[in-house]
Amino acid sequence: MRKGNRFTKSLCLTAALTLGLMGCGNKSPLDPGDPVSLTVWHYYNGSQQAAFDELVEEFNDTVGREKGIYVQGYSQGSVSDLETAVRDAINGKVGADAMPDLFSSYADTAYEIEQAGALANLSDYLTEEERAAYVDSYMEEGCIAADGSLRIFPTAKSTEIMMLNKTDWEPFAAATGVSLEELETIEGVVAVAKAYYEWTDNQTPDVPGDGRAFYGRDAVANYFIIGMQQLGVEIFQVENGQLTLNMPKEQLHRLWENYYVPMVKGYFGAYGSFRSDDVKTGELLAYTGSTSSAMYFPSQVEAENDSYAIDYIVMPAPIFQGGRHYAVQQGAGMVVSKSDEKHEYAAVEFLKWFTEAENNLRFGCVAGYLPVRKDAGSAEKLDQVIAQQELEVAPKTYDCLTAVFGEMDDMTLYTNKSFPNGSAARKVLEYHLADKAAADREAVVAALGQGISLEEAAAEYVTEAAFEAWYEDFCQALEMAAGNQR
């Protein structure tokens, strides 16, 4: 994973050298005869929770027993539920539980809690050698304190991939001559999606305008952040805690024409809660989503009047033609509540054990997450752990992880730095264009129902004037959400 070195030089390493290693150089404050009890809040459910609980139990029976640490994990439901529970605990809301010793957190939420002074400085408990064992960009993401010290311990990460319904792709490709290579670029995906819409529309010549969408994507905010990065623009540029919004018209026009326009015309679609749901109902053939979504890619299509098994293809997420090969770095880490040296030390000991290559890959095999240590990020290491631990790994998850490992040397992982109002700004990226596209698509569908052609029905929505109007509204919404004003 050498591409992590392309990131901005990590403040975290510098800060740790400056601040010294207060905790890790000292004698352990733990006493096996008087174990420390740690509470962990997370958002894992189903198989992910079962995998986490199994690892926690193993830790308690081995390293935890030896060192005097006992860990108890509790799922708070969804990410939103977890964030609410943490905020209630910090604010002392009536009926709220006490703050846990550790909890899962995304960077924006952790930044907010760090501003309240509630997070432990994890740099105090890691040596330089220990920090160097982790992927550089993962550690840098966790250095959200004003002095550059570590607050978020990387535990599991993900990026984006494309997944394709191979079974329904093959007859379409055979009939039209499209190829998988065309799906390597975003512009190629748009062209293929147009061809698919027309091909499906022509199958019912007596019902014009009933072509089907080919592609969709989860996390439209990632499309903006990573798409702009591929085009040479950091949309959220943060230096010394100060945010600069970069919203050049030329690059945003490319994003608009390669998402909004195909959405309005019906070449792209978004129907269920996630795009894997849309593949399951047969409304889409392909989508871009998180590596952790691979386990949800359906094994069969369950259309209204038909049901049949499908195979799949895992591909790299498409990038803009001529763009730099950036991919999103995402996934919550673990933060430690500020308390006392004994609890903080114990929490970091658990996190170091959890992220050892073998343990982290065991969790990733189930959850679809990437390991966080440099010595764990290869298909060879994954195969070794599977063989040694005699693990049963879902083929889709295995293929997804190995596909990403194979791309690591050619991609640069990126995540924007945290800043005040970061969550609100990201919501603008997530919903502003997507909601408009959905509403305008409904109007186009209504026009199609009246016998108007697709080109005529969509014409008013895809003009330069329409883009200009959206662009002005988008910039204003983003500036307001970020607390900036033009």
C-alpha positions in Angstrom: 0.0 0.0 0.0 2.8 2.4 -0.9 0.4 4.9 -2.3 -0.4 6.1 1.2 2.9 7.9 1.0 1.5 10.3 -1.6 -0.7 11.9 1.0 0.2 15.2 2.7 3.0 14.5 5.2 1.4 13.2 8.3 1.1 15.6 11.1 0.5 12.7 13.4 4.1 11.4 13.3 5.5 14.8 13.8 3.3 15.5 16.7 4.1 12.2 18.4 7.8 12.9 18.2 7.3 16.4 19.5 5.0 15.4 22.3 7.0 12.4 23.4 5.7 8.9 24.3 4.2 9.5 27.7 2.4 6.2 28.1 4.1 3.6 25.9 7.5 4.0 27.4 6.2 3.6 31.0 5.6 0.4 32.9 2.1 -1.0 32.3 -0.4 0.4 34.8 -2.5 -2.8 34.5 -2.8 -5.4 37.2 -4.0 -8.9 36.1 -5.3 -9.4 39.6 -7.5 -6.4 39.3 -8.8 -6.3 35.7 -9.9 -3.2 34.0 -13.4 -3.4 32.5 -13.9 -1.7 29.1 -17.2 -0.9 27.4 -17.2 -0.6 23.6 -20.1 0.9 21.6 -20.3 0.1 17.9 -22.8 -0.1 15.1 -22.1 -3.7 13.9 -25.1 -5.9 13.3 -25.7 -9.4 12.0 -22.6 -11.3 10.9 -20.4 -8.3 11.5 -21.5 -8.2 15.2 -21.0 -11.9 15.5 -17.5 -11.6 14.1 -16.6 -8.7 16.5 -18.1 -10.5 19.5 -16.1 -13.6 18.7 -12.9 -11.6 18.6 -13.7 -9.8 21.8 -14.3 -13.2 23.5 -11.0 -14.5 22.3 -9.2 -11.4 23.5 -10.8 -11.7 27.0 -9.7 -15.3 27.2 -6.1 -14.8 26.1 -4.3 -11.4 26.1 -7.0 -9.7 28.2 -6.8 -12.4 30.9 -3.0 -12.2 30.9 -2.8 -8.4 31.1 -5.9 -7.7 33.2 -8.4 -6.3 30.6 -12.0 -7.3 30.1 -13.9 -6.0 27.1 -17.7 -5.8 26.6 -19.1 -4.8 23.3 -22.6 -3.4 22.7 -24.2 -2.6 19.3 -26.1 0.7 19.4 -28.0 -0.2 16.1 -27.2 2.1 13.2 -24.4 4.7 12.8 -27.0 7.4 13.5 -28.2 5.6 16.6 -24.6 5.3 17.9 -23.9 9.0 17.2 -27.0 10.0 19.1 -26.2 7.8 22.1 -22.7 9.3 22.3 -23.9 12.9 22.1 -26.6 12.2 24.8 -23.9 10.7 27.0 -21.5 13.7 26.5 -24.3 16.2 27.2 -25.5 14.3 30.3 -29.0 13.9 28.9 -31.5 12.4 31.4 -31.7 8.7 30.9 -28.5 8.5 28.8 -25.9 5.8 29.5 -22.5 6.8 30.7 -19.8 7.4 28.1 -18.2 4.1 26.9 -14.5 3.6 27.1 -14.3 3.1 23.4 -16.7 3.7 20.5 -16.8 3.5 16.7 -16.7 6.9 15.1 -16.3 8.5 11.7 -14.0 11.5 11.4 -16.6 14.2 11.4 -18.3 13.0 14.6 -14.9 12.4 16.2 -13.8 15.9 15.4 -17.0 17.3 17.0 -16.3 15.3 20.2 -12.6 16.2 20.2 -13.7 19.9 20.1 -15.5 19.1 23.4 -12.3 17.8 24.9 -13.7 14.3 25.4 -11.2 12.1 23.5 -7.9 10.6 24.7 -4.6 11.3 23.1 -3.7 8.0 21.6 -0.2 9.1 20.5 0.7 8.8 24.2 0.3 5.0 24.0 2.0 4.1 20.7 5.7 3.9 19.8 7.0 5.2 16.5 7.5 1.6 15.4 3.9 0.7 16.2 2.5 3.7 14.3 4.7 2.9 11.3 3.1 -0.5 11.1 -0.2 1.1 10.0 -1.1 2.4 6.5 0.1 6.0 6.6 -3.1 7.6 5.3 -5.2 5.7 7.8 -3.1 7.1 10.7 -3.2 10.6 9.2 -7.0 10.5 9.0 -7.1 10.0 12.7 -4.9 12.9 13.6 -7.7 15.4 14.1 -6.4 17.2 17.2 -5.2 20.8 16.9 -1.7 19.7 17.7 -1.8 16.8 15.1 -1.9 14.0 17.7 -3.9 10.8 17.1 -7.5 10.6 18.2 -9.0 8.0 15.9 -7.4 4.5 15.9 -7.8 2.9 12.5 -9.6 -0.5 12.9 -11.2 -1.3 9.6 -11.4 0.6 6.3 -13.2 0.4 3.0 -13.1 1.9 -0.4 -15.5 1.7 -3.4 -15.8 -1.0 -6.1 -18.2 -1.7 -9.0 -20.3 -4.8 -8.9 -22.1 -6.1 -12.0 -24.9 -8.6 -12.7 -22.9 -10.8 -15.0 -25.9 -13.0 -16.0 -27.9 -10.1 -17.5 -24.8 -8.3 -18.8 -23.7 -11.1 -21.1 -26.7 -11.1 -23.5 -26.7 -7.3 -23.6 -23.0 -7.2 -24.4 -23.4 -9.9 -27.0 -26.2 -8.0 -28.7 -24.7 -4.5 -28.6 -20.9 -5.1 -28.6 -20.2 -3.2 -25.4 -17.3 -4.4 -23.3 -16.2 -4.4 -19.7 -13.3 -2.2 -20.6 -15.8 0.6 -21.3 -16.8 0.5 -17.6 -13.4 1.6 -16.5 -14.3 5.3 -16.9 -17.3 7.2 -15.7 -17.9 8.5 -19.3 -17.8 5.0 -20.5 -20.4 3.9 -17.9 -22.7 6.7 -19.2 -22.3 5.5 -22.8 -22.9 1.9 -21.9 -25.9 2.9 -19.8 -27.4 4.8 -22.7 -26.9 1.8 -24.9 -28.6 -0.4 -22.3 -31.6 1.9 -22.0 -32.0 2.0 -25.8 -31.6 -1.8 -26.1 -34.2 -2.5 -23.4 -36.5 0.1 -24.9 -36.3 -1.5 -28.3 -37.4 -4.8 -26.9 -40.9 -3.4 -26.5 -41.4 -1.3 -29.7 -45.1 -0.9 -29.0 -44.2 0.8 -25.6 -41.8 3.6 -26.4 -39.8 5.2 -23.6 -39.7 2.2 -21.3 -36.0 1.6 -21.3 -34.3 0.5 -18.1 -31.5 2.0 -16.1 -28.2 0.3 -16.1 -26.2 1.9 -13.3 -26.5 3.6 -9.9 -24.3 4.6 -7.1 -24.3 4.7 -3.3 -22.8 7.7 -1.5 -23.2 10.6 -4.0 -21.0 12.7 -1.7 -18.1 10.3 -2.6 -18.8 11.0 -6.3 -18.3 14.7 -5.6 -15.3 14.4 -3.3 -13.4 11.8 -5.2 -14.6 12.9 -8.7 -13.3 16.4 -8.1 -10.0 15.0 -6.7 -9.6 12.9 -9.9 -10.0 16.1 -11.9 -7.4 17.9 -9.8 -9.6 19.8 -7.3 -9.8 19.3 -3.6 -13.4 20.5 -2.9 -12.9 20.7 0.9 -9.4 22.1 1.3 -8.4 22.4 5.0 -5.2 24.1 6.1 -4.5 24.9 9.8 -8.1 24.3 10.6 -9.3 26.8 8.0 -11.7 25.6 5.2 -11.5 26.7 1.6 -14.3 25.6 -0.6 -13.2 24.9 -4.2 -16.1 24.8 -6.6 -14.7 25.5 -10.1 -17.5 25.5 -12.8 -15.7 23.4 -15.4 -15.1 20.4 -13.1 -18.5 20.6 -11.5 -20.0 20.6 -15.0 -18.4 17.3 -15.7 -19.9 15.9 -12.6 -23.3 17.3 -13.5 -23.3 15.9 -17.0 -22.1 12.4 -15.9 -24.6 12.0 -13.1 -27.5 14.3 -13.3 -28.1 14.1 -17.1 -28.1 10.2 -17.2 -30.3 10.2 -14.1 -32.8 12.5 -15.7 -32.8 10.5 -18.9 -33.2 7.2 -17.1 -29.8 5.7 -18.0 -28.9 5.7 -14.3 -31.3 5.0 -11.4 -31.8 5.0 -7.6 -34.9 3.3 -6.3 -34.4 1.3 -3.0 -32.4 2.2 0.1 -29.2 0.9 -1.5 -28.2 0.2 -5.1 -27.7 -3.5 -4.3 -31.5 -3.5 -3.6 -32.0 -2.2 -7.1 -29.9 -5.0 -8.6 -32.0 -7.5 -6.6 -35.3 -6.2 -8.1 -33.8 -6.1 -11.6 -34.0 -2.3 -11.9 -30.2 -2.0 -12.3 -27.4 -4.1 -13.6 -24.4 -2.4 -11.9 -23.5 -0.1 -9.1 -20.6 1.6 -7.4 -20.6 1.1 -3.6 -18.5 0.3 -0.6 -16.4 -2.9 -0.4 -18.5 -3.7 2.7 -21.6 -3.8 0.4 -20.3 -6.9 -1.5 -22.0 -9.3 0.9 -25.3 -7.7 0.0 -25.0 -8.1 -3.7 -27.9 -10.4 -4.5 -27.6 -14.0 -5.7 -30.8 -13.7 -7.6 -33.0 -11.2 -9.2 -36.5 -11.1 -7.8 -38.5 -9.1 -10.3 -42.3 -8.6 -10.1 -43.1 -11.5 -12.3 -39.8 -13.4 -12.4 -37.0 -14.8 -10.2 -33.7 -16.2 -11.4 -30.2 -16.8 -10.2 -27.4 -14.4 -11.2 -23.6 -14.4 -11.2 -21.5 -11.3 -10.5 -18.3 -9.5 -11.6 -16.3 -7.3 -9.2 -14.5 -4.4 -10.9 -12.6 -1.2 -9.8 -14.8 1.8 -9.4 -14.8 3.8 -12.6 -12.8 7.1 -12.7 -13.1 10.1 -14.9 -11.5 9.8 -18.3 -8.0 11.3 -18.1 -8.4 11.8 -14.4 -5.9 10.8 -11.7 -6.6 7.4 -10.0 -8.0 8.5 -6.7 -10.3 6.3 -4.7 -12.2 7.0 -1.5 -10.8 6.0 1.9 -13.7 5.5 4.3 -14.8 3.5 7.3 -15.1 4.3 11.0 -12.3 3.9 13.4 -12.3 3.6 17.2 -11.9 6.5 19.6 -11.1 6.3 23.3 -12.9 8.4 25.9 -10.6 10.7 27.9 -10.5 9.1 31.4 -7.4 7.9 33.3 -4.1 6.3 32.2 -5.2 2.8 33.2 -8.4 2.8 31.1 -6.8 4.6 28.2 -3.8 2.2 28.2 -6.1 -0.8 28.3 -8.2 0.5 25.5 -5.2 0.9 23.2 -3.9 -2.5 24.1 -7.2 -4.0 22.9 -7.1 -2.0 19.7 -3.6 -3.0 18.9 -4.6 -6.7 19.4 -7.7 -6.3 17.3 -5.8 -4.8 14.4 -3.0 -7.4 14.3 -3.0 -8.8 10.8 -4.6 -12.1 11.5 -7.3 -10.7 13.7 -8.1 -7.8 11.5 -8.3 -10.0 8.4 -10.6 -12.4 10.2 -13.0 -9.5 10.9 -12.6 -8.1 7.3 -13.4 -11.5 5.8 -16.8 -11.3 7.3 -17.4 -7.5 7.2 -15.9 -6.8 3.8 -13.5 -4.3 5.4 -9.8 -3.7 4.5 -7.2 -4.4 7.1 -5.4 -1.4 8.5 -1.8 -2.7 8.9 0.7 -2.7 6.1 1.6 -6.3 6.6 -2.0 -7.4 6.1 -2.9 -5.7 2.8 -2.3 -8.5 0.3 -4.1 -11.4 -1.2 -1.2 -13.7 -0.1 -1.7 -12.7 3.5 -5.5 -13.1 3.2 -5.0 -16.6 1.8 -2.6 -17.5 4.6 -5.0 -16.4 7.3 -7.9 -18.2 5.7 -5.9 -21.4 5.5 -4.5 -21.1 9.0 -7.7 -20.2 10.7 -9.8 -22.5 8.4 -12.2 -19.6 7.7 -15.2 -19.9 5.5 -15.3 -16.7 3.4 -18.2 -15.7 1.1 -16.9 -15.7 -2.5 -18.2 -12.2 -3.1 -16.4 -10.8 -0.1 -13.2 -12.6 -1.0 -13.3 -11.5 -4.6 -14.0 -7.9 -3.5 -11.0 -7.8 -1.1 -8.6 -9.4 -3.5 -9.7 -7.0 -6.3 -8.9 -4.0 -4.1 -5.6 -5.5 -3.0 -4.7 -5.9 -6.7 -5.4 -2.2 -7.3 -3.6 -0.7 -4.3 -0.3 0.0 -6.1 -2.1 2.0 -8.8 -4.5 4.1 -6.7 -4.3 6.9 -4.2 -6.7 6.6 -1.3 -8.2 9.9 -0.2 -10.4 11.3 2.5 -11.0 15.0 3.2 -9.8 16.4 6.5 -12.3 17.2 9.2 -13.6 20.7 9.7 -16.5 22.4 11.6 -19.8 21.8 9.9 -18.3 19.0 7.9 -21.3 16.7 8.3 -23.6 19.4 7.1 -21.4 20.2 4.1 -21.2 16.5 3.2 -25.1 16.3 3.2 -25.2 19.0 0.6 -23.0 16.8 -1.6 -25.1 13.8 -0.9 -28.5 15.2 -1.5 -28.5 18.5 -3.4 -28.0 17.1 -6.9 -29.4 13.6 -6.3 -32.7 15.0 -5.0 -33.0 17.3 -8.0 -32.3 14.5 -10.4 -34.9 12.3 -8.8 -37.6 15.1 -8.9 -36.8 16.0 -12.5 -36.8 12.4 -13.6 -40.3 12.1 -12.3 -41.3 15.0 -14.5 -39.6 13.4 -17.5 -41.4 10.1 -16.8 -44.8 11.9 -16.6 -44.0 13.5 -20.0 -43.1 10.2 -21.5 -46.5 8.9 -20.4 -48.1 11.5 -22.5 -46.3 10.2 -25.6 -43.5 12.8 -25.7 -40.1 11.4 -26.8 -37.3 11.1 -24.3 -35.2 13.8 -25.9 -38.1 16.2 -25.9 -39.1 15.4 -22.3 -35.6 15.8 -21.0 -34.6 18.8 -23.1 -35.3 21.6 -20.7 -33.4 19.9 -17.9 -30.1 19.3 -19.7 -29.4 22.7 -21.1 -26.5 25.0 -20.2 -28.9 27.3 -18.6 -30.2 24.5 -16.4 -26.6 23.7 -15.3 -25.9 27.4 -14.5 -29.1 27.6 -12.3 -28.1 24.4 -10.5 -24.5 25.5 -10.1 -25.4 28.8 -8.4 -27.9 27.1 -6.1 -25.4 24.4 -5.2 -22.6 26.8 -4.4 -24.9 28.8 -2.2 -26.2 25.7 -0.4 -22.6 24.4 0.2 -21.3 27.7 1.5 -24.2 28.1 3.9 -23.8 24.5 5.2 -20.1 25.0 5.7 -20.6 28.4 7.4 -19.0 30.4 4.6 -20.6 33.2 2.7 -19.7 34.6 -0.7 
